[in-house]
């Protein structure tokens, strides 16, 4: 489905990003991956991909990421804006520097990268951009103001980009994952005072009564980037096990 197509993925060293890279590799895409974690290079080597070290808070790193992709493969067909960071704390407690860096990585970088990639996609006749938002872009979580704001902004940026890029035959969509069993999520559960109860509480947020798998999120991204979704743009697809279908804990009877 993606044989010969150039796919750029940010935050590809671990978790959802790595699963997305593996899914596109299975589809025989030409991959360009970036991350700040050194293990991203190992992922790239295993998948036969080009790896570019990039701190997406820095504009020059974003430019280099796109330039290296074009230098290597000559074009861009798909961009997946997956990289994200979090700075826990309410709006009263989160530091200004942490707030600004969170928005820079989670919101400004996807905007900037989309603009850079779109200019290259036009040369190829169009393309697709998929943003990895979050259910926290659809509703808020207490004491997570910066992340909530960045993901809410990414949801509406997705719609704005879809409108602006449609004349260029570039589709833009987003997914909104629920709680996914990534390394960071599992580590957070294990570090809690009562890991089994914490995991149960997290699972009960979902109608399906379990955490999602990174590969389940990856398959949704591949679908939205593919020609099977050729008439879909500006959509926000929850991949959340039914979390947002309820106004209470979706998996726990009232």
C-alpha positions in Angstrom: 0.0 0.0 0.0 2.9 2.4 0.7 5.6 0.8 -1.4 7.9 3.6 -2.6 6.1 6.2 -0.5 8.2 8.4 1.7 6.8 8.6 5.3 8.1 10.9 8.0 7.4 10.0 11.6 8.3 12.1 14.7 8.9 10.6 18.1 9.5 7.1 16.7 11.9 5.7 19.3 9.3 4.3 21.7 5.7 3.5 22.2 3.1 4.7 19.7 5.7 6.2 17.4 7.7 3.0 17.2 4.5 1.0 16.5 3.6 3.5 13.7 7.0 3.1 12.2 6.8 -0.7 12.3 3.3 -0.6 10.7 4.5 1.6 7.8 7.6 -0.6 7.4 5.3 -3.6 7.0 3.7 -1.7 4.2 7.1 -1.2 2.6 7.3 2.5 3.0 10.5 4.5 2.8 10.8 5.7 6.4 12.4 8.8 7.9 12.3 8.8 11.7 13.2 11.4 14.3 13.5 11.5 18.1 15.6 12.9 20.9 16.1 9.4 22.3 19.2 7.5 21.1 17.3 4.3 20.8 15.5 5.9 17.8 18.7 5.0 15.8 18.3 1.3 16.7 14.7 1.4 15.7 15.7 3.0 12.4 18.4 0.4 11.7 16.1 -2.5 12.4 13.5 -1.1 10.0 15.9 0.1 7.3 14.9 3.7 7.9 16.8 7.0 7.9 17.1 8.4 11.5 17.5 12.1 12.1 18.2 13.3 15.7 15.8 16.2 16.3 14.7 18.2 19.3 11.4 19.5 17.9 11.3 22.4 20.2 14.0 23.9 18.0 12.9 25.2 14.6 16.3 24.5 12.9 15.9 20.8 13.9 12.5 20.6 12.2 13.9 22.1 9.1 16.8 19.7 9.1 14.5 16.7 9.6 12.5 17.6 6.4 15.6 18.6 4.4 17.3 15.3 5.3 14.2 13.3 4.2 14.1 15.1 0.8 17.9 14.7 0.4 17.6 11.0 1.0 14.4 10.1 -0.9 13.6 13.2 -3.1 10.0 13.7 -1.9 7.5 13.4 0.9 4.2 11.6 0.8 3.1 11.2 4.4 3.9 13.1 7.6 2.9 11.7 11.0 3.2 14.2 13.8 3.5 11.9 16.8 6.1 13.4 19.1 4.8 14.9 22.4 5.9 15.8 25.9 4.0 16.5 29.1 4.5 19.0 31.9 2.1 18.0 34.7 0.6 20.7 36.8 -2.4 23.0 36.9 -2.3 26.4 35.1 -1.4 27.9 38.6 1.6 25.6 39.1 3.2 24.7 35.8 6.3 26.8 35.1 6.2 29.1 32.1 9.3 27.5 30.6 7.6 24.1 30.8 4.4 25.5 29.4 6.2 27.0 26.4 8.3 23.9 25.7 5.2 21.7 25.8 3.3 23.9 23.3 6.5 24.2 21.2 6.9 20.4 20.8 3.2 19.4 20.8 1.6 22.2 18.8 4.1 24.5 17.1 6.2 21.7 15.8 3.3 19.9 14.0 2.3 23.2 12.4 5.8 24.0 11.3 6.5 20.5 10.0 3.2 20.3 8.2 4.0 23.6 6.4 7.5 22.3 5.5 6.3 18.9 4.3 3.3 20.3 2.4 5.6 22.3 0.2 7.3 19.0 -0.8 4.1 17.0 -1.1 2.8 19.4 -3.7 5.6 18.4 -5.9 4.4 14.8 -5.7 0.8 15.7 -6.4 -0.4 15.6 -2.8 -0.1 13.6 0.3 -1.4 13.0 3.8 -0.7 14.3 7.3 -1.8 12.5 10.4 -1.5 14.2 13.8 -1.5 12.1 17.0 -3.6 14.1 19.4 -5.2 12.6 22.5 -8.6 12.2 24.2 -7.2 15.1 26.3 -7.6 17.2 23.3 -11.3 16.5 23.4 -11.8 16.9 27.2 -9.5 18.1 30.0 -7.7 16.2 32.7 -7.1 17.9 36.1 -3.5 19.1 36.8 -2.4 18.7 33.2 -3.0 22.2 31.7 -0.1 22.4 29.3 -0.7 19.0 27.7 -4.5 19.6 27.6 -4.0 22.9 25.9 -1.5 21.6 23.4 -3.6 18.6 22.3 -6.7 20.7 22.1 -4.9 23.1 19.9 -3.6 20.2 17.8 -7.2 19.0 17.2 -8.3 22.4 15.8 -5.0 22.8 14.0 -5.8 19.6 12.2 -9.1 21.0 11.0 -7.4 24.3 9.9 -4.7 22.5 8.0 -7.3 20.3 6.3 -9.1 23.3 5.0 -6.0 25.1 4.0 -4.3 22.2 2.3 -7.3 20.6 0.5 -6.7 22.6 -2.7 -3.2 21.1 -2.8 -4.6 17.5 -2.6 -3.2 17.1 0.9 -5.5 15.4 3.5 -5.0 16.2 7.2 -6.6 14.1 10.0 -5.9 13.2 13.6 -6.3 10.4 16.0 -7.2 10.8 19.6 -5.8 7.8 21.6 -7.1 6.8 25.0 -4.8 5.2 27.6 -2.3 3.1 25.6 0.0 0.5 27.1 3.3 2.2 26.1 6.5 2.0 28.1 5.8 5.3 29.8 2.2 4.4 30.8 3.2 1.0 32.2 6.1 2.6 34.1 3.7 5.2 35.6 1.4 2.4 36.7 4.2 0.4 38.3 5.5 3.4 40.2 2.1 4.1 41.8 1.4 3.1 45.3 -1.0 0.3 44.3 -0.1 -0.8 40.7 -2.9 -3.3 40.3 -5.6 -0.9 41.5 -4.1 1.9 39.4 -4.2 -0.3 36.3 -7.8 -1.3 36.9 -8.8 2.4 37.3 -7.1 3.2 34.0 -8.7 0.2 32.3 -12.1 1.2 33.7 -11.9 4.5 31.8 -12.6 2.6 28.6 -15.8 0.8 27.6 -13.7 -2.1 26.4 -12.2 -2.4 30.0 -8.6 -2.6 28.9 -5.7 -0.4 27.8 -5.1 0.0 24.1 -2.1 -1.5 22.3 0.3 0.7 20.4 -0.2 -1.3 17.3 -3.9 -0.7 17.4 -3.2 3.1 17.3 -0.7 2.5 14.5 -3.2 0.8 12.3 -5.6 3.7 12.6 -2.8 6.1 11.5 -1.9 3.9 8.5 -5.6 3.8 7.5 -5.9 7.6 7.6 -2.7 8.0 5.6 -3.8 5.5 3.0 -6.0 5.8 -0.2 -8.6 3.8 1.7 -9.3 7.1 3.5 -9.2 9.2 0.3 -12.4 11.1 1.1 -11.6 11.7 4.8 -10.0 15.0 5.8 -10.4 17.2 8.9 -11.5 14.2 10.9 -10.6 13.5 14.5 -10.7 9.7 15.1 -10.9 8.5 18.7 -8.9 5.3 19.2 -9.9 5.1 22.8 -11.8 1.9 23.5 -15.0 3.8 24.1 -13.6 6.3 26.6 -15.2 9.4 25.1 -18.5 7.6 24.6 -19.3 8.2 28.2 -19.4 11.1 30.6 -18.4 8.8 33.5 -15.9 5.9 33.7 -16.9 4.1 30.6 -16.1 0.6 31.7 -17.5 0.7 35.2 -21.2 0.2 35.9 -23.0 3.0 37.7 
